[in-house]
Amino acid sequence: MEALRDPIAAIVTPVSKRPPLLRRIAAKLREQLRFSLATMLEWMAAYTLAFAAAWSRADNALLSGACLGIIGFGLILRIAVRSEGRRVPHYLVFALAMALGAYSGAYVLRDQRIRAAAPLLEQAERDVTAVEAERAGQKQAVADEQAKRKEELKAEAMKSLSAKMKDATDEQLKSWVDQEWLGNASQKDRIKSGSSEALVASVVQLKRAHFEDYFVASELANEQKERDLLQRSNLLKTRLCQIKQEAESMDVRIVPLPATANGWSPLLVPVERRKYLHISADLIDTDPEKLKRDVWELTGLRCEFSQPMQKQILTGYPANINLRVTDMSAELWILWVCRLGNWKCEFKGDKVLIDEIDE
């Protein structure tokens, strides 16, 4: 009756009590993060297959491709079955699981290849050390051989003079020969010894001329051998750099490592990656033909010169390329060579096209 008498009175309805703030937050998080066991298995499968695809690509390309195919087919199938669509985070996590699996597989494969390459690198380092030691010993051996030959010729000169100068002692003969060899013998010494200037001079100078001929031939032979050892050393250093470079590579296309360091060749590397291989080289008065051989041996790239340059090479192109590099990319090395030769170059597949710069 009172309510009828007071039409303005508000109708009071019971209001449910709100849960605490922390409980509401927890409920919201459960709602946002709720996923089924099947979804978790999908992510785990995506990670595992991507890992297998990246890890097995070095030894079994078929298995690697099969893993990638299963991932793609499974993803398409799930999208087709759930045509109503899923929340975007589900697919983001799926993609993240694939990326993480692929990176993990590539990293594990890289670590295995580095361990497998360790014996090859040790062998290559021993070879480099042996060649460098041979180079150092070669210089000393040549110097010792030249000194020995000089003493032999001096002894022959003393023997020849002693047969003609009976009164001279061995000490006197040795002193005269040494002075005449150096060009320091005085007229007074020769007169005092009782020997004619012509006799001592003719005998010693003849032996000295023989030694000079021997010295020139020895130096030429030593220079050629030094170049051969230097080229061999650079080849071994290049092999060492390239094996290490490929072992640490995480490129999609994996280069198989050889059984021994001597089995390595830049031809094992795909053509498009050869210009990025690191090399060590010493070019000393190098002509275009020698350059062509060095580029092929170190990088697996073919140098081709333009027709005008080919004609000049046949008639004698100046050998004026001098350059020493260590652990430099083949592309940068060739660009530097062309810059020194006043040439221009273009990389096309496994070819390096070289031409003279138009003035």
Phi, psi and omega per residue, in radians:
M1 nan -0.679 -3.134
E2 -1.115 -0.687 -3.134
A3 -1.161 -0.600 3.105
L4 -1.224 -0.581 3.137
R5 -1.302 -0.401 -3.123
D6 -2.077 1.465 -3.074
P7 -1.188 -0.274 -3.099
I8 -1.465 -0.249 -3.091
A9 -1.077 2.349 -3.109
A10 -1.324 2.519 3.097
I11 -1.487 2.022 -3.078
V12 -1.601 2.137 3.099
T13 -1.930 2.528 -3.128
P14 -1.201 2.346 -3.131
V15 -1.901 2.266 -3.138
S16 -1.246 2.574 -3.103
K17 -1.357 2.286 -3.134
R18 -1.253 2.494 3.114
P19 -1.205 2.871 3.132
P20 -1.097 2.785 -3.072
L21 -1.070 -0.793 -3.107
L22 -1.102 -0.635 3.120
R23 -1.184 -0.667 3.116
R24 -1.144 -0.693 3.127
I25 -1.131 -0.742 3.136
A26 -1.102 -0.693 3.116
A27 -1.131 -0.688 3.123
K28 -1.133 -0.724 3.115
L29 -1.125 -0.727 3.098
R30 -1.059 -0.662 3.139
E31 -1.163 -0.720 -3.096
Q32 -1.310 -0.587 -3.034
L33 -1.732 0.064 -3.104
R34 -1.209 2.225 3.015
F35 -2.554 2.749 -3.056
S36 -1.509 2.895 3.075
L37 -1.095 -0.579 3.118
A38 -1.104 -0.692 3.124
T39 -1.142 -0.734 3.097
M40 -1.062 -0.707 3.112
L41 -1.137 -0.612 3.083
E42 -1.063 -0.802 -3.131
W43 -1.123 -0.740 3.127
M44 -1.112 -0.688 3.119
A45 -1.155 -0.699 3.119
A46 -1.087 -0.763 3.129
Y47 -1.105 -0.809 -3.072
T48 -1.138 -0.762 -3.116
L49 -1.205 -0.680 3.095
A50 -1.142 -0.687 3.077
F51 -1.061 -0.809 -3.133
A52 -1.121 -0.656 -3.133
A53 -1.137 -0.759 -3.129
A54 -1.269 -0.637 -3.060
W55 -1.339 -0.564 -3.054
S56 -1.640 0.025 -3.039
R57 -1.218 -0.319 3.140
A58 -1.332 -0.695 -3.032
D59 -1.851 -0.440 -3.052
N60 -2.503 1.526 -3.124
A61 -1.147 -0.536 3.134
L62 -1.138 -0.776 3.094
L63 -1.099 -0.729 3.127
S64 -1.067 -0.798 3.112
G65 -1.141 -0.638 3.116
A66 -1.114 -0.708 3.106
C67 -1.084 -0.773 3.119
L68 -1.134 -0.664 3.113
G69 -1.121 -0.695 3.115
I70 -1.122 -0.710 3.113
I71 -1.066 -0.863 -3.121
G72 -1.097 -0.757 3.141
F73 -1.122 -0.724 3.134
G74 -1.118 -0.709 3.139
L75 -1.141 -0.762 3.124
I76 -1.111 -0.708 -3.135
L77 -1.101 -0.769 -3.131
R78 -1.142 -0.666 3.111
I79 -1.157 -0.693 -3.131
A80 -1.194 -0.712 -3.136
V81 -1.164 -0.749 3.136
R82 -1.681 1.152 -3.091
S83 -1.124 -0.384 3.129
E84 -1.247 -0.187 3.076
G85 1.572 2.727 3.077
R86 -2.109 2.999 3.090
R87 -1.177 2.553 -3.105
V88 -0.999 -0.724 3.141
P89 -0.948 -0.529 3.125
H90 -1.049 -0.826 -3.122
Y91 -1.270 -0.533 3.063
L92 -1.134 -0.756 3.105
V93 -1.152 -0.658 3.090
F94 -1.032 -0.839 3.129
A95 -1.135 -0.689 3.114
L96 -1.113 -0.689 3.105
A97 -1.113 -0.705 3.093
M98 -1.110 -0.815 -3.125
A99 -1.095 -0.736 3.137
L100 -1.158 -0.692 3.101
G101 -1.136 -0.739 3.135
A102 -1.121 -0.749 3.132
Y103 -1.143 -0.739 3.136
S104 -1.086 -0.760 3.117
G105 -1.102 -0.736 3.124
A106 -1.153 -0.665 -3.138
Y107 -1.187 -0.739 3.107
V108 -1.118 -0.718 3.111
L109 -1.119 -0.717 3.108
R110 -1.065 -0.762 3.135
D111 -1.104 -0.701 3.105
Q112 -1.137 -0.702 -3.133
R113 -1.194 -0.622 3.096
I114 -1.120 -0.756 3.099
R115 -1.148 -0.658 3.123
A116 -1.212 -0.526 -3.120
A117 -1.435 -0.218 -3.085
A118 -0.991 -0.833 3.095
P119 -1.082 -0.626 3.116
L120 -1.142 -0.732 3.133
L121 -1.149 -0.683 3.095
E122 -1.107 -0.730 3.118
Q123 -1.111 -0.775 3.131
A124 -1.104 -0.701 3.117
E125 -1.132 -0.687 3.089
R126 -1.115 -0.693 3.121
D127 -1.123 -0.739 3.116
V128 -1.099 -0.772 3.135
T129 -1.075 -0.720 3.141
A130 -1.120 -0.737 -3.139
V131 -1.187 -0.711 3.121
E132 -1.124 -0.676 3.082
A133 -1.136 -0.671 3.097
E134 -1.132 -0.667 3.097
R135 -1.099 -0.797 3.137
A136 -1.125 -0.714 3.128
G137 -1.232 -0.489 -3.132
Q138 -1.102 -0.749 -3.141
K139 -1.096 -0.790 3.137
Q140 -1.159 -0.660 3.132
A141 -1.129 -0.700 3.124
V142 -1.153 -0.742 3.121
A143 -1.093 -0.733 3.122
D144 -1.144 -0.706 3.139
E145 -1.147 -0.674 3.105
Q146 -1.165 -0.729 3.103
A147 -1.116 -0.690 3.123
K148 -1.122 -0.747 3.139
R149 -1.148 -0.644 3.105
K150 -1.091 -0.785 3.132
E151 -1.140 -0.632 3.110
E152 -1.107 -0.740 -3.139
L153 -1.205 -0.634 3.069
K154 -1.123 -0.720 3.109
A155 -1.102 -0.677 3.092
E156 -1.129 -0.689 3.104
A157 -1.120 -0.746 3.109
M158 -1.090 -0.698 3.136
K159 -1.131 -0.706 3.135
S160 -1.180 -0.677 -3.133
L161 -1.269 -0.646 -3.112
S162 -1.125 -0.504 3.112
A163 -1.246 -0.444 -3.105
K164 -1.779 -0.302 -3.105
M165 -2.156 1.484 -3.016
K166 -1.180 -0.537 -3.023
D167 -1.438 -0.289 -3.084
A168 -1.354 2.419 3.085
T169 -1.447 2.939 3.127
D170 -1.123 -0.645 3.124
E171 -1.111 -0.734 3.116
Q172 -1.127 -0.783 3.135
L173 -1.067 -0.755 3.136
K174 -1.086 -0.727 3.131
S175 -1.133 -0.757 3.140
W176 -1.148 -0.755 -3.138
V177 -1.111 -0.760 3.127
D178 -1.093 -0.750 -3.133
Q179 -1.172 -0.757 3.138
E180 -1.174 -0.616 3.118
W181 -1.084 -0.690 3.134
L182 -1.502 -0.121 -3.117
G183 1.388 0.409 -3.084
N184 -1.869 -0.021 -3.112
A185 -1.176 2.286 -3.116
S186 -1.688 2.796 3.112
Q187 -1.099 -0.610 -3.126
K188 -1.090 -0.741 3.131
D189 -1.098 -0.699 -3.105
R190 -1.200 -0.711 -3.137
I191 -1.169 -0.733 -3.125
K192 -1.091 -0.586 -3.119
S193 -1.370 -0.199 3.138
G194 1.434 0.174 -3.140
S195 -1.884 2.628 3.131
S196 -1.377 2.643 3.121
E197 -1.093 -0.670 -3.090
A198 -1.139 -0.628 -3.099
L199 -1.150 -0.916 -3.129
V200 -1.129 -0.777 -3.076
A201 -1.112 -0.774 -3.073
S202 -1.136 -0.742 -3.104
V203 -1.183 -0.851 -3.068
V204 -1.221 -0.752 -3.112
Q205 -1.143 -0.552 3.074
L206 -1.125 -0.800 3.113
K207 -1.153 -0.639 3.125
R208 -1.148 -0.668 3.093
A209 -1.106 -0.683 3.069
H210 -1.082 -0.715 3.136
F211 -1.164 -0.677 3.127
E212 -1.111 -0.711 3.073
D213 -1.096 -0.755 3.119
Y214 -1.119 -0.706 -3.113
F215 -1.091 -0.769 3.139
V216 -1.110 -0.795 3.125
A217 -1.123 -0.677 3.130
S218 -1.143 -0.727 3.132
E219 -1.154 -0.689 3.115
L220 -1.129 -0.772 3.119
A221 -1.129 -0.687 3.128
N222 -1.164 -0.676 3.118
E223 -1.102 -0.747 3.120
Q224 -1.150 -0.727 3.126
K225 -1.170 -0.639 3.100
E226 -1.105 -0.700 3.103
R227 -1.144 -0.720 3.124
D228 -1.102 -0.766 3.126
L229 -1.149 -0.672 3.125
L230 -1.136 -0.739 3.104
Q231 -1.121 -0.705 3.102
R232 -1.138 -0.718 3.111
S233 -1.085 -0.759 3.130
N234 -1.155 -0.618 3.091
L235 -1.123 -0.728 3.114
L236 -1.185 -0.685 3.101
K237 -1.140 -0.692 3.096
T238 -1.111 -0.751 3.108
R239 -1.058 -0.723 3.121
L240 -1.090 -0.804 3.140
C241 -1.091 -0.756 -3.037
Q242 -1.276 -0.641 3.079
I243 -1.112 -0.785 3.117
K244 -1.108 -0.716 -3.137
Q245 -1.093 -0.765 -3.118
E246 -1.301 -0.556 3.102
A247 -1.146 -0.600 -3.119
E248 -1.561 -0.049 -3.086
S249 -1.266 2.473 3.045
M250 -1.986 0.463 3.125
D251 -1.172 2.725 -3.122
V252 -1.110 -0.722 3.135
R253 -1.584 2.028 -3.058
I254 -1.666 2.346 3.081
V255 -1.604 2.159 3.130
P256 -1.144 2.395 3.122
L257 -1.430 2.459 -3.132
P258 -1.296 2.937 3.134
A259 -1.261 -0.577 3.111
T260 -2.284 2.834 -3.137
A261 -1.125 -0.574 3.141
N262 -1.202 -0.287 3.127
G263 -1.463 -0.024 -3.124
W264 -1.344 2.489 3.069
S265 -2.601 2.456 3.079
P266 -1.109 -0.257 3.110
L267 -1.214 -0.265 3.077
L268 -1.251 -0.377 -3.075
V269 -1.475 2.446 3.074
P270 -0.961 2.578 -3.024
V271 -0.979 -0.746 -3.048
E272 -1.204 -0.224 -3.126
R273 -1.859 -0.042 -3.055
R274 -1.188 -0.586 -3.120
K275 -1.241 -0.187 3.094
Y276 -1.679 -0.052 3.098
L277 -1.153 2.528 3.124
H278 -1.562 2.511 -3.099
I279 -2.419 2.839 2.971
S280 -2.229 2.313 -3.045
A281 -2.675 2.628 3.015
D282 -2.217 1.939 3.078
L283 -1.770 2.091 -3.105
I284 -2.178 1.940 -3.117
D285 0.838 0.912 -3.037
T286 -1.566 2.330 3.065
D287 -1.680 2.961 -3.091
P288 -1.006 -0.655 -3.136
E289 -1.159 -0.732 3.089
K290 -1.164 -0.662 3.101
L291 -1.076 -0.712 3.135
K292 -1.047 -0.754 -3.138
R293 -1.170 -0.718 -3.121
D294 -1.149 -0.727 -3.139
V295 -1.116 -0.735 3.128
W296 -1.145 -0.742 -3.084
E297 -1.199 -0.630 -3.047
L298 -1.581 -0.525 -3.007
T299 -2.139 -0.281 -3.069
G300 1.315 0.289 3.096
L301 -1.828 2.574 -3.115
R302 -1.779 2.172 3.060
C303 -1.511 2.275 3.067
E304 -2.209 2.149 -3.119
F305 -1.661 2.682 -3.137
S306 -1.169 2.876 -3.119
Q307 -1.046 -0.784 3.094
P308 -1.052 -0.675 3.127
M309 -1.199 -0.644 3.114
Q310 -1.049 -0.703 3.122
K311 -1.133 -0.698 3.114
Q312 -1.199 -0.611 3.122
I313 -1.119 -0.684 3.140
L314 -1.143 -0.559 -3.128
T315 -1.603 -0.074 3.109
G316 1.960 1.505 3.121
Y317 -1.478 2.423 -3.117
P318 -1.072 2.363 3.119
A319 -1.646 1.573 -3.018
N320 -2.251 0.395 3.133
I321 -1.673 2.061 3.092
N322 -2.279 2.040 -3.080
L323 -2.759 2.347 3.068
R324 -2.131 2.198 3.117
V325 -2.339 2.685 3.106
T326 -2.383 2.175 3.083
D327 0.951 0.902 3.124
M328 -2.010 2.579 3.114
S329 -1.127 2.532 -3.102
A330 -1.055 -0.660 -3.133
E331 -1.075 -0.842 -3.133
L332 -1.149 -0.655 3.109
W333 -1.076 -0.813 -3.137
I334 -1.143 -0.647 3.092
L335 -1.103 -0.673 3.104
W336 -1.185 -0.702 3.107
V337 -1.062 -0.781 3.136
C338 -1.137 -0.611 3.110
R339 -1.154 -0.716 3.119
L340 -1.187 -0.599 3.139
G341 -1.508 0.031 -3.079
N342 1.023 0.794 -3.140
W343 -2.049 2.989 2.972
K344 -2.204 2.634 -3.079
C345 -2.417 2.787 3.118
E346 -2.496 2.314 -3.139
F347 -1.641 2.167 3.098
K348 -2.371 1.786 -3.112
G349 1.090 -2.164 3.120
D350 -1.680 0.308 -3.122
K351 -2.018 2.568 3.014
V352 -2.081 1.905 -3.111
L353 -1.551 2.096 -3.058
I354 -2.059 2.373 3.113
D355 -2.540 2.785 3.095
E356 -1.333 2.584 3.132
I357 -1.314 2.273 3.123
D358 -1.178 2.260 3.130
E359 -1.306 nan nan
